[in-house]
Amino acid sequence: MSAADRSTWMEHLPTERCWELLASTPVGRLGVLVNSAPEIYPVNHQVVEGSIVFRTDAGGKLHGLERSPAVCFEVDGYRGTHHEGWSVLVKGRAELLIDPVDRRTAEALDLAPWGLGPKPHWVRIVPAEVTGRRIHTSAAVRSRTRRIP
């Protein structure tokens, strides 16, 4: 843990905790290049065997993934009144699920599309790097410490 100043702390999260947060957060943001410009899309997802799976429709996002499969994916959470927050960033490659076994596995997930229209394309992000951090104030640390029996 390192101090950003005397009252704010940043903690690097272990990889196992990063995966727990990824699995417990239903919506993340996908960063992808579309026509050579970065774009960010919210997607609902699930963690499956060390990868991230989501559904999409044909369009800019899918076109960008097919042309440039290098992506990043981020989930986060915060408590503004406590000046606390965390984020997990995954860097990796996106691949369309084409193999029938992979598709059947994905289709068995409880991952219904949130947006209108069909989302017939399944995408898996294969991570190359998973990092996370938590930022909190010393007041938040003190209040958590006081509650410990």
Summary of the structure (lengths in Angstrom):
residues: 149
radius of gyration: 17.7
end to end distance: 23.3
largest distance: 55.3
contacts: 407
relative contact order: 0.24
helix: 26%
strand: 49%
